[in-house]
Amino acid sequence: MIFQRSLLREFSGNAIGVFFILLAITMTVTVIRYLGQAAKGSITQESVLALLGFTMLTYLSVLLALTLFISILITLARSYRDSEMLIWFSSGVSLVAWVRPVLIFAVPLIITIAVLSLLLAPWALNKREQYQGEIESRDDLAIIAPGVFKESPRAQRVYFVEQSSGAENVVSNIFAHSVQHEQLGTMVAKTGFHTIEKNGDRFLVLLNGRRYEGIVGSAAYKITDFDRYALRIESAKVKLGVPSTQSISTRALLRAPTSINLGELAWRISIPVSAILLALLAIPLSFVNPRASRSLNLLLAILIYIVYNNLLSVTQAWISQEKIHFTTGLWVVHALMLILLLALFYRRLSVYSLFRFRLKK
């Protein structure tokens, strides 16, 4: 019991640290990407947090699987480096004894990974695609922000307002520039407001302003002063594109077993299965040879993880392309990793059986 409790405590502590490090790295990369899109005007600044939340939900299953693998690996590797493993082995504890505490620690995470992979990740992807479709379908009024030049989604106009009063629906010091049929039109106004008519048409009404109009490349411009000028804003329709395979629910994939859907289903099932195999692989892979580099086992573990993940991706592609059958693709890569797992356990058990035999002599 002391052996099991100490391992579970160290597994949990390392897992929390590893998870937050991986989460911070992933969030930083994602936030930078979305902020770049917001700076270009592709998305609004207000939508960054919502998109970030949906995206992180899609990554959580992979992050938790990697957290499980790394936390077990570094915990047992530390035990080797501090000679704790030798003490346990000399006390009669076999390497197989580590399987039980590893499984006790891993099973709750495996269940969480399965729920995320099969249910929550497709839902989050679907919501993100819907949200992005709404963003792409914004009208001109939705993009106007004080102190920032904004281009309309259809690239027809550029707007700038200095100040905005949301409560009173009034903007001040307005600049609007448009190019239509090689005809330049630039308007400036002291104040303005947007309004909706009874028939549903939306207008940006400019007050006390001036319009400059001319042909591109020509020095001849027409200048017109106005007291009131209404710019009609075309209503935007929400884009209802075809949902991607990744955003389709698992139940819908089962109802429509096409080759592409089966490939996606195989990938979703593979994430929790690979997580438990990687957790068990971490036991023999954590061995540290005191005469070799301490990072050698970590490099080998990373290599195995990369190869395993790439093989799963290749298998998904082959199922989608009907190069292999779904049932074959579902187990063949995991079977190879299971053979590797048994081979590594056999190798480590053989070494420590010989070690105990020498101690008895």
N, C-alpha and C positions, 0 to 999 in steps of 0.2 A: 504493500500500500504506500509506503514511503517512496519507493521507486516510482510508482505510477503518479502520485500527487506531485512530486518534484518535476517530473517530465511535463505533465499537463500545465503546471504553473509557468514553466519556462517556454513551452510552446505558445501559450496565450500571450505572454509578454512580448515575445519576438514577433508574433503574428500581428499584434496591434501596431508595433513600430513599423514593420515592413509594409503593412497595408496603407498606413497614412503617408509613407514616403512615396509609394507607387501612386496613390490617389493624388498627392500634391503634384507630382510630375505630370500626370495625365491632365489634371485640371489646368495647370499652367500652360501646357501646349494648346489645349482646347480654347482657353480664354484668349490667348494671343491670336489664334486663328479667327475667332469670332469678333474680337476687337478690330482686327484688320478689315473684316467684312463690314463692320459698322462704320469705320472711317471712310470706306469707299462708298457708303450709302446703300450697300446691298441689304443690310438689315438695320433695324433701329437699335439705339443704345438700350432701350427698355427691354428688348427681346433677348439680349445677351444672356441674362440669368436664366430665362425659361429654356432657351436652347441648350445652355450648359447643363441644366438639370436633366433634360431628356437624354442628352448625350452620355452623361455619366452613368445613368441607369443602364444604358446599353453596354458599357464597358465593365460594369461591376462583376459580372460572372467570370470574365477572364482575369480581372484583377484579383478576385478572391482565390481562384485556382492557382495563380502564380504565387500569391501570398502563402497559401497552404504549403506549396512545394518549398519555397525559400525558407520559411520559418522552421520547418522540420529539419531541413538540410543544415542550417546554421546552428541549430540547437545541438544536434548530434555531432556535428563537426567540432563544436567547442568541447564536447565531452571527450572526444578523441584527443584534442590538443592538450587538455588538462589531465589526461591519463585516467579520467573517470571510467571510461569504457574498459580499460584493462582491469580495474578494480572489480567492476561488475562481472566481467568474464571469469576472473580468477575466483569469484564467489559462487560460480556455477550458473550464472544467468546467461542464457543463450541469446544470440542476436535475434532469434525469432520472438523473444519476449518483448521486443520493442514494437512488434506489430499491434498488440492489444492497445497500449496507450495511444499510439498513432491513430488507430481507427476510432477510438473514443473521442479523440480531439477532432478528427477529420469528418466524421459522419454528420454532425450538425452543419458544418460548412458545406459539405457535399449537397445536403438537402437544400440549403439556401442557394447554392449555385444552380441546382436543377430548376428551382422555382424562377430564378432570374433568367436563366437561359431559355426556358420553355414558355414562360408566361410574361414576365415583366419587360424583358428586353424587346420583344416584338411590339408590345403595347407602346413602349416609349418611342421606338422608331416610327411607329404609325403616327403618334401625336406630333413628333418633330416634323415629319413630312407635311402633315396638315398645317402646322404652324408656319412652316416655311412657305407653303403655298399661299397662306393668307398674307404673309409679308410681301411676297412678290406681287400680290394683287392690290397693294395699297394704292390709293389715289393720291393726287398731288398734295391735298391738304394734310394728309397723314404724315408726310415727310417733313413739313415745314418746322424748323426749330430755330429759336432765337440765336443770332450771332454766328450762324453756320450757313455756308452756301450749300444748297441741296438741289440735286438734279432729279427731275421727275422720273418715275419708273420706266416710262416710255421714251426717255431721253429727248423730250420735246421742249422742256423748259428748265430754267435754272432760277431758283428762288433764294432770296435773302431777306430776312427781317431782323431788325435790331432788337426790338422788344416785343413781348407778347403778354397779354393779359388773358389767361385762360378763363377766368370767371366771367369777364365781360365780353369775351370772344373778339377782342380787338388787338390788332398788331400795328406797329408804327415803324416808319422809315423802311419802306418796302422797296425791293428791287426784284424785277421779273424780266427775264431775257428768254427769247424764243427764236427758233429758226424754222420757217415753214416755206417750202417751195422756193428756196434760196432767198427768202425775204426775211431780213433781220427785224426783230421788234423788241425794243427795250423800254420798260416802263419803270418809273420811280414815283413814289407817292408818300405823302406825310403819314397818313393813317389808312387803315382798312379793316375789314372784317369779313368773315365768311358766313354765308347764309344758305338755307335750304328753302326752295320755293314749294308751293303746294303740290306741284306735279312731281316733286322729288328731285328736280335738278339742283345741283350744288354750284354756288358761285363764290369766287373771291372778289369782293367789292373793294376797289381802290378809290380813295377820296383825295382831292386836291393834289393831282399829280401831273406828270408829263410823259408823253410817249414819243420815242424816236423810232422812225421806220425808214428802212432803205434796203437796197440790194447788196448782196455780198460782193465785195470788191469795188464798189462804187462809192464816190465821195458825196453823192447827192442823197441827202436825208430829209425826210419830212418830220417836222416837230409839231406836236399837237398838245396843247394844254387842256386838261379836263378837270371837271369838278367831281365826276363820278364815272367810274369805268368798271364794268363787271366782266370778270374772266370766268367762263364756264369750265367747270371741272368735270371731266368725264367720269362717270361711275365705273368703278373697277369690279370685275367679276372674280370671285374666288376661283383659283385654278384647281380643278379636281383632276389631277394627273393619275395615271395608273400607279397604284402602290407598288413599291419594290417587294421582292420576295422576302427580304429580311424583315419587313414590317407586317407580314401576314401572320395571323395568329396560328399557333400550333394546331388547333382544331381545324382551321381552314386548310392547312397543309395536308392533314389526314383525309379531309373530305375530297380534295382534288389532288390525287397522287400522281402529278406529272413528274417528269424527270427533274426539272428544276426545283420543284417543291420538295421532292424526295432528297435532293442534294442538300437543301437548306435544313430539312428535318434531321438528316444524318449529322450535320454540323452541330445542331443544338443538342442532340443526344450525346455527342462526343465530348462536349465540354465537361459535364459532371463525371463521365466515365474516365476521361483523361485525368481529371483532378485526383480521383482516388488512386489511380495507377501511379501518378507522379508522387503522391504522398508516400506510397509504399516504396517507390524507387529511391526516395530520399534516404531510406535507412541504409542500404548498402553503399549508396553513392557518397554518404557522409564520411566514409573512411578516410583518415588522414595518415599518410605515411610520414613519419618523423624524419626520414632520410631524404624525402622529396619536398618539392615546393608545397606550401600549405594551401595555395590557391589552385592546385592542380585538380582536386576533386570538384571545386566550384566551377572551373572552366569546363570540365567534362559534363557536369550536370546541366550547365547552360546550353552546351552543344546538343545534348540529348533532348532538352526541352524544345530547342529550335527545330531540330529534325522532326520530332514528334508533331509539333504544331504544323509544320509545312506538309508533312505527310497527310495529316487530316484535311488540310486545305486542298491538296491535290486530289484526295479521294472524293471530296465534295464536288470538285470540278468534273471528275470522271463520272460520278453518278449523274450529274446534271447533263453531261454529254452522252449518257447511255453507253459509256465504254465498259462499265462494270455494273453488276446488278446491285440493287439497294442493299439487300441482306448481306452480300459479300463485302461491300464497302463499309457496312456498319461495324463489322467485327475484325476485319483483316489487320488493320493497323494496330488496334488494341491487342490483338493476339500476338503480334510481333513484340510489342512492348511487354506483354506478360511473359513471353519466353525470355526476353532480356532480363526482366525482374527476377525470374527463377534462377537464371544463370548467375547473376550477380550474387544472389543469396547463397547459392551453392558454393561459389568461389570464396565468399567471406566465411561461411560456416566451415569449409574445409580448412582454411587457414587457422581459425580459432580452435578447431578440434585438434589440429596438430600442436597448437600452442599449449592447450591444456594437457595433452599427452606428454609433452616435454617437461611441464611443471611437475607432473606426477613422478616422472623418472628422476 
